[in-house]
Amino acid sequence: MGNSMKVSELKAGIMLHPSGLQPAQVADAVHEILGDGAYAESAGKIMKVAEKLDGIDNVAKIVRSYF
């Protein structure tokens, strides 16, 4: 649950535990996220950071450096 916990702490999403998850819980989470602009704002901030990091290219470079 590491990444989902971080996303939840940053208010970019809601952590749902898969064990015993009910459709109503998912619906409630979706309604909360769509109804609170703070989630979109936080997700946007994370997206901007991720775009600057260019993760996929960096991972590829690291992997290639071992060959």
PyMOL commands that set and color helices and strands:
alter all, ss='L'
color gray80, all
select helices_A, chain A and resi 2-9+23-35+37-53+55-64
alter helices_A, ss='H'
color red, helices_A
deselect
rebuild
show_as cartoon
